[in-house]
Amino acid sequence: MGSSDRRNASRLLYNYFRIGKACAELPPTERLSMALYLCSAEQDDMAMFLNEALHQPLDPEERRQDVIKRIYPSFNKSDIYPFTEYLSEDIDVNSFLDSFLVQPDLFIRLHPGKEKFAFGVLEQHQIEYKDLGDNCVALPNGTKLDQIFAAAAPTKPFEIQDYSSQKTAAYFNAQKHDYWWDACAASGGKSILLAHTSPEIKLLATDLRENILRNLDERFQQAGIRKYQRKVIDLNYSPQALLHGFSFDGIILDAPCTGSGTWGRTPELISQFNSRSILKFQSLQRRIAENVLPYLKLGKPLIYITCSAFKAENEDNVAYFQSALGLKLEAMEVLKGYERKADTMFVARFIKQEPPGL
């Protein structure tokens, strides 16, 4: 396929999955025409080709969802994301559902000191962008950044990182010469964010997958981070044999989760997800928190992060960490990415206290 055909095929597939389980009884071609119509800001020729009923002009006071509802009375917006009963309480359900019909933006975080250079390259290539402050930049999804910057610099002057993910940095508040542990580091997005915002800390990054820690090493090198340790640790189990007497001034627990706040980028997962998985992830998150907590110094912060929109993984875990683990909650927030074409995430900052009775 040529590049334009690939783009078109991608658009059709993504839009098809964006409507989740809405009108699941209809034939795929009708659901595709519905999806193209709902997800397009302008007239979509393919939608009209597949469904003549969509030829009608749109009344200025009428929303596209109203037109679909008139043609298909069985259309129910809540079927787009049929898990709304599990959502965190702070989430506006209507706005959240509407966000699935819009492609998210691509967000990058510029490396400190590289801002002027990066903006110059983007402007040279006439790339549309929005400077959101704090080195965060929004671009149209699909922008070929690697191609644009490959000839301009030997290393990338940015990290691809969602807007909400970048906003978790406000909860770190690391102090000079602290020793921090990114317990579920994956390929290092939060670790790099922490190291760039607090460059004089010491850092341990761990994950249960050696291959993804190799990706972390590569990203750290590109980001100019040299002083760190990394270990393979499976936090399903106590890490005592690997951490021995380690103690930390802060722990980031970016916990494994359903990822339900990110399905605007991977809408196919809406149709594949089974709600029984929510409590399985909740149990895993609590077990990991219990296993990392012994290595946090008294009076120091645990930063709990998920990319979930579900209450069981967010507020319910906050209540559990307070009651069962004795953590003191300082602040928590649903990061409402659905308001700005970004992922929806959750972050909470706890302080470890002296166990009761001691």
Secondary structure, DSSP 8 states (H G I E B T S, - for coil): --HHHHHHHHHHHHHHHHTTTTTTTS-HHHHHHHHHHHH-SS--HHHHHH-GGGGS---TT--HHHHHHHH-TT--GGGGSTTGGGB-TTS-HHHHHHHTTS---EEEEE-TT-HHHHHHHHHHTT---EEEETTEEEE-TT--HHHHHHTT-SS-SEEE--HHHHHGGGGT---TT-EEEETT-TTSHHHHHHHHHSTTSEEEEEES-HHHHHHHHHHHHHTT----EEEE--TTS--HHHHTT--BSEEEEE-----TTSTTTSTHHHHH--TTHHHHHHHHHHHHHHHHGGGB-TT-EEEEEES--BGGGTHHHHHHHHHHH--EEEEEEEE-GGGTTS--EEEEEEE----TT-
